[in-house]
Amino acid sequence: MSSRNNNNNNNQGRNGSNRIRGPTSALSSFLREHGIRVENRSRRARRERAAEPEQPAAEAFSASEANTPTPNDDAAAESTDQQATTAILYTPSGRQRRAASGAANRAIVEAAKKRKKKDDDSDDDYRDEDEGGPAAGPSSSRRSQAGRTRIFFCSRCKGRYARAVDDAAGQENVCPSCLENKPIDKSKRPKKKRAVQRKGNQQGDANLVPTLQDLCIDVIAKYIENVEALGDISFINMDKLAKIICRNRQLNNHTARLFMEPVMRDLALYDCTGVDETGLMNIAQFCPRLQKLKLIYCGKITDAVIDAYADRLKDLRSLELSGSYLVTSAAWESFFEKTGDRLESFSISHSMRFTHASLQALTKHARKLKHLRLMRLVKMEDTWLDDLHVLKHLETLELSWPSSERNFSSAAITKLVQAVGNGLTELALRGCTEVDDKVLEAIREHCPNLHTLKLAQCESITSAGVQTLFTEWKTQWPGQGLKYLDLSRCVLLEDDALLAIVRHSYKSLEHLDIHSLENITASALEALSGKEGLKNLQYLDCGFVRSMDDFVLKSLMDGCPLLTQVKVWGCHQVTDSVPIRRGLMIQGRES
């Protein structure tokens, strides 16, 4: 007890002006607690000291006392007799004072020999002048002690903790408290998430990292109300921006004006609900060179607007309107009379006032019409089809979703196909429930150039009729295959029809819709990705095809390398256990 007090007094005398002490090693702490102090020497000096013959502790103490007496060591001198055999007293090398015990000295030497090799290497900081370093002193002692420990940050709690440098190699940065509370299990360590997430896809990897252009378009769309002008941007980016704004219901007279420039050739506005008559009239004012115009949900368009388009848009070639229920039949007749043969494409849907007289004016004045789409017009009936026979330049013909009370008959459609089918590349008869195998026969004989066929909800078509169409089509017109085929809700189709489609268009088909074909089995679905399957297939909708399962989905991913989107709504045998390859989006899987 007296030696410890004496040692404390000695420390107070030496460090009276500076009581700050850096971290020390475990050995130094052990020796300090037991009153044992070792002179700060280099390895070479300690080895030489260990090789010297022992001398009595009393002589060593008296020699040291006689050589360097100091006034600060009076308390240590009083207890010399009690601690002479158990401790070694020392002061820094500047004082050159040493008191050693033979037994304690041997214990220190033995302890030093048992230290790890890494600990010995850390003693390189204790260099003397012979080793090319500064002589040992108080400053070098503090540096050596501070180098023995290091501050780390725990990887779990993010807190700071001190750990010896010798123990730092090969260990995880975990503080003792976290190590005691939760042992480390490397097998269950969570994986790091990717820094960049690809967007838009919940199942697969079809989402790409957004480009700088897309990010700029998103920012513009967010603050569109504060934009004064869009400047010189491409039509593609302009169209992207218009889709975003219309999807967010931000299109009004002010924002619509941003898309109107005198040099514009194409303009598409996808939701004109918030644009009134004045805003729609501005199109004719500010876009005089317009050639293609597309207005969706344009319920506020009036006869005056249609007349302005006919008078001022001298280069107008294509017009597509949806929801123009305020435009009267007389306005349509006047419009077709003014536009005449320069009109090449016309599409209209959801209009109550587009009558048979309007269609007659169209067929009379626009004989060079190439693309015609009539959809969801309540007054459409068989008599309309007879007037279309004169349109010999038609390439696209769509007659979809007529009124259930006035549905087209199979005979009327057959005559129309026979009249204009030779030049058609796209034929759409969606929702024409009276279409049967006779129409398919007319298509086979008179439509050699078709690459798009849409027969959705043609419930009277049989599986044998579709099989005959594609089987004889291949013989009659070899080398010609479809790119787009929609047979959704043709509920009578079976495996033979699907296999005939694969054999006919396996080289060219890119889009296939077989939604709600419940009679299709898994073996027919596997043929889509077989040896002679649809190698160019990019889109497949097989919703509510009950035979669709994980095995078929896996075979589609392997056999159709270009497939990017598959819809499996209502296919309860398809789960999320199948890993999705990169670039493929699956919609409707069970979780």
C-alpha positions in Angstrom: 0.0 0.0 0.0 2.9 2.3 0.9 4.6 1.6 -2.5 1.4 2.6 -4.4 1.1 5.9 -2.4 4.8 6.5 -3.0 4.4 5.9 -6.7 1.4 8.3 -6.9 3.4 11.0 -5.1 6.3 10.4 -7.6 3.9 10.8 -10.5 2.5 14.0 -9.1 6.0 15.3 -8.8 6.9 14.5 -12.4 3.6 15.5 -14.0 2.7 18.4 -11.8 2.4 20.7 -14.8 0.7 18.1 -17.1 -1.5 15.3 -15.8 -2.7 14.2 -19.2 -1.7 10.6 -20.0 -2.5 8.7 -23.2 -3.8 5.1 -23.5 -1.4 2.4 -22.4 -1.1 -1.3 -23.1 -2.4 -4.1 -20.8 1.1 -4.9 -19.6 1.8 -1.3 -18.6 -1.5 -1.0 -16.7 -0.8 -4.3 -14.9 2.7 -3.1 -13.8 1.4 0.3 -12.8 -1.3 -1.1 -10.6 1.3 -3.3 -8.8 3.7 -0.4 -8.3 6.2 -1.8 -10.9 7.6 0.8 -13.3 9.9 0.1 -16.2 12.3 2.6 -17.8 11.2 3.7 -21.3 13.9 2.0 -23.4 14.2 0.6 -26.9 14.3 -3.1 -27.6 18.0 -3.1 -28.0 18.5 -1.4 -24.7 16.1 -3.8 -22.9 17.9 -6.8 -24.4 21.3 -5.4 -23.2 19.8 -4.7 -19.8 18.5 -8.2 -19.6 22.0 -9.6 -20.4 23.7 -7.6 -17.6 24.5 -9.4 -14.3 22.1 -8.8 -11.5 23.1 -6.5 -8.6 21.6 -6.2 -5.2 18.6 -4.0 -5.1 20.0 -1.9 -2.2 23.2 -1.1 -4.1 21.2 -0.2 -7.2 18.9 2.0 -5.2 21.8 3.8 -3.3 23.7 4.4 -6.5 20.7 5.8 -8.2 19.9 7.9 -5.2 23.5 9.3 -5.0 23.7 10.1 -8.7 20.5 12.1 -9.3 18.9 13.5 -6.1 15.8 15.5 -6.7 13.6 17.4 -4.4 10.4 15.9 -5.9 11.4 12.4 -4.7 11.4 12.9 -0.9 8.3 10.8 -0.4 9.8 8.0 -2.5 13.0 8.0 -0.4 11.0 7.5 2.8 9.5 4.2 1.7 12.6 2.8 -0.1 13.2 0.1 2.5 9.7 -1.3 2.1 9.6 -1.5 -1.6 13.2 -2.3 -2.5 12.5 -6.0 -3.0 9.2 -5.7 -4.8 9.4 -2.7 -7.2 11.6 -0.8 -9.6 11.3 3.0 -9.4 12.2 5.2 -12.3 12.0 8.6 -13.6 12.2 9.6 -17.3 15.5 9.4 -19.0 16.2 13.1 -18.4 16.5 12.4 -14.7 18.4 9.2 -15.1 17.1 7.7 -11.9 16.6 3.9 -11.4 15.8 1.6 -8.5 15.5 -2.0 -9.4 14.8 -5.3 -7.7 16.4 -8.5 -9.1 13.3 -10.6 -8.7 11.0 -7.9 -10.3 13.5 -7.4 -13.1 13.5 -11.1 -14.0 9.7 -11.1 -13.9 9.6 -8.2 -16.3 12.1 -9.9 -18.7 10.1 -13.1 -18.7 6.8 -11.2 -19.4 8.4 -9.3 -22.2 9.5 -12.5 -23.9 5.9 -13.9 -23.9 4.4 -11.0 -25.7 3.1 -11.6 -29.2 5.3 -10.9 -32.3 2.9 -8.1 -33.3 3.3 -6.5 -30.0 7.1 -6.7 -30.4 6.8 -5.1 -33.8 4.8 -2.2 -32.3 7.8 -1.5 -30.1 9.6 -0.1 -33.1 8.4 3.2 -31.9 10.8 2.9 -29.0 13.9 3.5 -31.1 17.1 4.7 -29.7 19.8 6.8 -31.4 21.7 3.7 -32.7 18.6 2.6 -34.6 18.3 5.9 -36.3 15.5 7.3 -34.1 15.3 9.8 -31.3 16.4 9.0 -27.8 13.8 7.6 -25.5 12.0 10.3 -23.5 8.7 11.4 -22.1 7.3 12.4 -25.5 8.3 9.2 -27.2 6.8 7.3 -24.3 3.5 9.0 -24.8 3.6 8.3 -28.5 4.3 4.7 -28.0 1.5 4.2 -25.5 -1.0 6.1 -27.7 -0.1 3.8 -30.7 -1.1 0.7 -28.8 -4.8 1.4 -29.0 -7.1 2.9 -31.6 -10.6 4.3 -31.8 -13.0 2.2 -33.9 -16.7 2.7 -34.8 -19.0 -0.2 -34.1 -20.7 -1.6 -37.3 -23.9 -2.3 -35.4 -24.6 0.5 -33.0 -22.3 3.1 -34.8 -20.8 4.0 -31.4 -17.1 4.7 -30.7 -14.9 2.3 -28.7 -11.2 1.7 -28.1 -9.4 -1.5 -29.0 -5.8 -2.5 -29.0 -4.1 -2.3 -32.4 -2.8 -5.9 -31.8 -6.4 -7.1 -31.7 -7.6 -5.1 -34.7 -6.4 -7.3 -37.5 -8.9 -9.8 -38.9 -11.8 -8.8 -36.7 -15.1 -7.1 -37.3 -15.6 -3.7 -35.9 -18.1 -4.6 -33.1 -17.9 -3.0 -29.6 -17.9 -5.2 -26.5 -21.5 -4.4 -25.6 -22.9 -5.4 -29.0 -20.7 -8.5 -28.9 -22.2 -9.6 -25.6 -25.8 -8.8 -26.5 -25.9 -10.3 -30.0 -23.2 -12.7 -31.2 -22.0 -12.3 -34.8 -23.4 -14.7 -37.3 -21.8 -14.1 -40.7 -24.1 -16.6 -42.4 -27.1 -14.4 -41.6 -25.5 -11.1 -42.2 -27.8 -9.0 -44.5 -26.6 -8.3 -48.0 -25.9 -4.8 -49.0 -28.5 -3.3 -51.2 -27.6 -2.0 -54.7 -26.8 1.7 -54.7 -28.9 2.3 -57.8 -32.4 0.8 -58.0 -33.9 0.2 -61.5 -37.4 1.6 -61.8 -40.9 0.7 -62.8 -40.8 -3.1 -62.3 -42.1 -5.0 -59.3 -41.1 -8.5 -60.5 -38.3 -8.3 -63.0 -35.6 -6.1 -64.2 -37.2 -4.3 -67.1 -36.8 -1.0 -65.4 -33.7 0.9 -66.5 -31.8 3.6 -64.8 -33.5 6.9 -65.8 -31.6 9.0 -68.3 -30.7 12.7 -67.7 -33.4 13.6 -70.3 -36.1 11.7 -68.4 -35.0 13.4 -65.1 -35.3 16.8 -66.7 -38.7 16.0 -68.1 -39.9 14.9 -64.7 -38.7 18.2 -63.2 -40.4 20.2 -65.9 -43.6 18.3 -65.5 -43.6 18.8 -61.7 -43.3 22.6 -62.1 -45.1 23.0 -65.4 -47.3 25.8 -64.0 -44.2 27.9 -63.6 -42.7 27.2 -67.0 -42.9 30.1 -69.5 -41.5 28.3 -72.6 -40.2 24.8 -73.4 -37.7 26.0 -75.9 -36.2 23.9 -78.7 -36.7 20.2 -77.7 -37.4 17.2 -79.9 -40.8 15.8 -80.7 -40.1 12.6 -78.7 -39.3 14.5 -75.5 -42.2 16.8 -76.1 -44.5 13.8 -76.4 -43.1 12.3 -73.2 -43.8 15.5 -71.3 -47.3 15.7 -72.7 -48.1 12.2 -71.5 -46.8 13.0 -68.0 -48.8 16.2 -67.8 -52.0 14.6 -69.1 -51.6 11.7 -66.7 -51.4 14.1 -63.8 -54.4 16.1 -65.1 -52.3 19.3 -65.4 -53.2 20.1 -69.0 -55.2 23.4 -69.3 -55.2 26.4 -71.5 -51.9 27.7 -70.0 -49.9 24.4 -70.1 -51.3 23.5 -73.5 -50.0 26.7 -74.9 -46.4 25.4 -74.1 -46.8 22.7 -76.7 -47.9 25.0 -79.6 -45.1 26.3 -81.8 -45.4 27.6 -85.4 -42.9 25.0 -86.7 -44.6 22.0 -85.2 -45.7 19.2 -87.5 -47.2 16.7 -84.9 -49.2 17.4 -81.8 -50.7 14.9 -79.4 -52.6 15.9 -76.2 -53.8 12.9 -74.3 -56.3 14.4 -71.9 -58.0 17.6 -73.0 -60.6 17.6 -70.2 -59.2 20.9 -68.7 -58.8 22.6 -72.1 -61.8 24.7 -73.2 -62.9 25.9 -76.6 -60.4 28.8 -76.5 -57.5 26.5 -75.7 -58.5 24.2 -78.6 -58.8 27.1 -80.9 -55.3 28.2 -80.1 -54.0 25.1 -81.9 -55.2 26.5 -85.3 -53.8 29.9 -84.3 -50.3 28.9 -83.2 -49.6 25.7 -85.2 -50.4 26.6 -88.9 -48.1 23.9 -90.3 -49.6 21.1 -88.3 -49.9 17.8 -90.2 -50.9 15.3 -87.5 -53.3 16.2 -84.7 -54.4 13.9 -81.9 -56.8 15.0 -79.2 -58.0 12.6 -76.5 -61.0 13.4 -74.2 -61.7 16.6 -76.2 -65.3 16.9 -75.0 -65.2 20.7 -75.3 -64.4 20.8 -79.0 -67.2 22.5 -81.0 -68.2 23.1 -84.5 -66.3 26.4 -84.5 -63.1 24.7 -83.6 -63.5 22.0 -86.3 -64.2 24.8 -88.9 -61.0 26.6 -87.8 -59.0 23.4 -88.2 -60.4 23.0 -91.8 -59.7 26.6 -92.7 -56.3 27.3 -91.1 -54.5 23.9 -91.0 -53.8 23.7 -94.7 -51.2 20.9 -94.2 -53.4 18.7 -92.0 -53.1 15.0 -93.1 -54.2 13.1 -90.0 -56.8 13.8 -87.4 -57.6 11.6 -84.3 -60.4 12.7 -81.9 -61.9 10.9 -78.9 -65.0 12.2 -77.1 -66.0 14.9 -79.6 -69.7 14.6 -78.8 -70.5 18.3 -79.4 -69.5 18.4 -83.0 -72.6 18.0 -85.2 -73.0 16.0 -88.4 -73.2 19.2 -90.5 -69.8 20.4 -89.1 -68.2 17.1 -90.1 -69.6 17.3 -93.6 -68.2 20.7 -94.0 -64.8 19.6 -92.6 -64.5 16.7 -95.0 -65.5 18.9 -97.9 -62.8 21.4 -97.1 -60.0 19.0 -96.4 -60.8 16.8 -99.4 -58.2 14.4 -100.7 -55.4 15.8 -98.5 -56.8 13.8 -95.6 -55.0 10.5 -95.3 -55.9 9.3 -91.8 -59.0 9.8 -89.8 -59.9 8.3 -86.4 -62.9 9.0 -84.2 -64.4 7.3 -81.1 -67.0 8.0 -78.5 -69.1 10.4 -80.6 -72.9 10.5 -80.6 -73.3 12.9 -83.5 -71.1 11.3 -86.1 -73.8 9.9 -88.4 -74.1 7.9 -91.6 -74.2 11.3 -93.5 -70.9 12.2 -91.9 -69.4 9.0 -93.2 -70.8 9.5 -96.6 -69.1 12.9 -96.8 -65.9 11.3 -95.7 -65.9 8.6 -98.4 -67.0 11.1 -101.1 -64.3 13.7 -100.5 -61.4 11.7 -99.1 -61.0 9.0 -101.7 -57.3 8.7 -100.9 -57.8 7.8 -97.3 -55.3 5.2 -96.1 -56.1 4.8 -92.4 -59.7 4.7 -91.0 -60.7 3.9 -87.4 -64.3 4.1 -86.3 -64.7 3.0 -82.7 -67.6 3.0 -80.2 -69.9 5.0 -82.5 -73.4 4.3 -81.3 -75.1 4.7 -84.7 -72.8 2.3 -86.7 -74.6 -0.4 -88.6 -74.4 -2.6 -91.7 -75.4 0.2 -94.1 -72.2 2.1 -93.2 -70.0 -0.7 -94.5 -71.3 -0.5 -98.1 -70.0 3.1 -98.3 -66.5 2.0 -97.5 -66.1 -0.2 -100.6 -64.9 2.8 -102.6 -61.8 3.3 -100.4 -59.4 1.3 -102.4 -56.3 2.8 -100.8 -57.0 1.6 -97.3 -54.1 0.2 -95.4 -55.6 0.3 -91.9 -59.3 -0.5 -91.2 -60.7 -0.6 -87.7 -64.4 -1.1 -87.0 -64.5 -1.8 -83.2 -67.1 -1.9 -80.5 -70.3 -1.2 -82.4 -73.6 -0.9 -80.5 -75.0 -4.2 -79.3 -78.3 -3.3 -80.9 -76.8 -2.5 -84.3 -73.9 -4.9 -84.5 -72.3 -5.6 -87.8 -73.4 -8.8 -89.5 -71.0 -11.5 -90.7 -72.2 -11.1 -94.3 -71.6 -7.3 -94.4 -68.1 -7.6 -93.0 -67.3 -10.4 -95.5 -68.3 -8.2 -98.4 -66.2 -5.3 -97.1 -63.1 -7.5 -96.7 -63.5 -8.8 -100.2 -63.7 -5.2 -101.5 -60.8 -3.6 -99.7 -58.8 -6.5 -98.2 -56.1 -6.7 -100.8 -54.2 -3.6 -99.6 -54.8 -4.0 -95.9 -51.9 -4.4 -93.5 -54.0 -4.0 -90.4 -57.5 -5.2 -89.7 -59.3 -4.7 -86.4 -62.8 -6.0 -85.7 -62.8 -5.9 -81.9 -66.1 -6.4 -80.3 -67.9 -7.5 -83.5 -69.6 -10.5 -81.9 -71.2 -11.6 -85.2 -67.9 -12.3 -86.9 -67.6 -16.0 -87.6 -65.6 -18.4 -89.7 -66.9 -17.0 -93.0 -65.1 -13.7 -92.2 -61.9 -15.7 -91.5 -62.2 -17.4 -94.8 -62.5 -14.0 -96.6 -59.5 -12.8 -94.7 -57.5 -15.8 -95.8 -58.4 -15.3 -99.5 -58.3 -11.5 -99.8 -55.8 -10.2 -97.2 -52.3 -11.4 -98.3 -50.4 -8.4 -96.7 -51.8 -8.5 -93.2 -49.3 -8.1 -90.3 -51.8 -7.0 -87.7 -55.1 -8.8 -86.9 -57.3 -7.9 -83.9 -60.3 -10.1 -83.3 -60.9 -9.5 -79.6 -64.2 -10.6 -78.3 -65.3 -12.2 -81.6 -67.1 -14.9 -79.7 -68.5 -16.7 -82.8 -65.1 -17.7 -84.1 -64.4 -21.4 -83.7 -61.1 -23.2 -83.0 -61.4 -25.1 -86.3 -61.9 -21.9 -88.2 -58.7 -20.3 -86.8 -56.8 -23.5 -87.4 -57.9 -23.6 -91.0 -57.1 -19.9 -91.5 -53.5 -20.2 -90.4 -52.9 -23.6 -91.9 -54.1 -22.7 -95.4 -52.7 -19.1 -95.1 -49.2 -20.6 -94.8 -49.8 -22.7 -97.9 -51.5 -19.9 -100.0 -49.2 -17.0 -98.9 -45.8 -18.6 -97.9 -43.3 -16.4 -96.1 -46.0 -14.0 -94.8 -46.5 -14.0 -91.0 -48.3 -11.8 -88.5 -46.5 -9.4 -86.1 -49.5 -8.5 -83.9 -52.4 -10.9 -83.1 -55.2 -10.3 -80.6 -57.6 -13.2 -80.0 -58.6 -12.3 -76.4 -62.0 -13.5 -75.2 -62.5 -15.7 -78.3 -63.6 -18.3 -75.8 -64.1 -21.2 -78.3 -60.4 -21.5 -79.2 -58.4 -24.6 -78.2 -54.9 -26.1 -78.5 -55.1 -26.8 -82.3 -55.8 -23.1 -83.1 -52.8 -22.0 -81.0 -50.5 -24.6 -82.5 -51.5 -23.5 -86.0 -50.7 -19.9 -85.1 -47.2 -20.9 -83.9 -46.5 -22.9 -87.1 -47.6 -20.0 -89.3 -46.0 -17.0 -87.6 -43.2 -18.4 -85.5 -40.6 -16.2 -87.3 -42.5 -12.9 -87.1 -45.0 -12.7 -84.2 -44.1 -10.1 -81.6 -47.4 -9.4 -79.8 -49.8 -12.1 -78.8 -53.0 -11.7 -76.7 -54.8 -14.9 -75.7 -56.6 -13.4 -72.7 -59.4 -15.6 -71.2 -58.8 -18.6 -73.5 -59.6 -21.1 -70.8 -59.5 -24.2 -73.1 -55.8 -23.8 -73.8 -53.7 -26.4 -72.0 -50.2 -26.2 -70.7 -48.7 -28.3 -73.5 -50.0 -25.8 -76.1 -48.5 -22.9 -74.1 -45.1 -24.7 -74.0 -45.2 -24.8 -77.8 -44.8 -21.0 -77.8 -41.3 -21.5 -76.6 -40.5 -24.8 -78.2 -37.9 -25.6 -80.8 -40.0 -23.9 -83.5 -41.6 -21.4 -81.1 -42.0 -17.7 -81.2 -38.4 -16.5 -81.1 -39.3 -12.9 -81.7 -42.2 -12.7 -79.1 -42.0 -9.6 -77.0 -45.4 -9.3 -75.4 -47.7 -12.0 -74.2 -51.1 -11.6 -72.4 -52.3 -15.0 -71.1 -54.5 -13.7 -68.3 -57.1 -16.1 -67.1 -55.6 -19.0 -69.0 -55.9 -21.4 -66.1 -53.2 -23.8 -67.3 -50.5 -21.2 -67.1 -48.1 -22.2 -64.3 -44.5 -21.7 -63.1 -43.1 -24.4 -65.4 -44.6 -22.8 -68.5 -43.4 -19.4 -67.4 -39.9 -20.7 -66.9 -39.9 -22.3 -70.4 -41.1 -19.0 -71.9 -38.2 -17.1 -70.3 -35.8 -19.7 -71.7 -37.3 -20.1 -75.2 -38.3 -16.5 -75.9 -35.2 -14.4 -75.4 -36.8 -11.1 -76.6 -39.8 -11.4 -74.3 -40.1 -8.2 -72.2 -43.7 -8.3 -70.8 -46.0 -11.1 -69.7 -49.4 -10.6 -68.1 -50.7 -13.5 -66.0 -53.7 -12.0 -64.2 -56.0 -14.7 -62.9 -53.4 -17.5 -63.4 -53.4 -18.8 -59.9 -50.8 -21.5 -60.6 -48.1 -18.8 -61.3 -46.3 -17.8 -58.1 -43.4 -15.5 -57.3 -41.1 -18.5 -56.7 -39.7 -18.4 -60.3 -36.8 -16.0 -60.5 -37.3 -13.5 -63.3 -34.5 -12.9 -65.8 -33.2 -9.4 -66.4 -35.3 -7.3 -68.8 -38.6 -9.2 -68.3 -41.7 -7.7 -66.5 -44.3 -10.1 -65.1 -47.7 -8.6 -64.1 -50.3 -10.3 -62.0 -48.2 -13.0 -60.2 -49.5 -14.5 -56.9 -47.3 -13.5 -54.0 
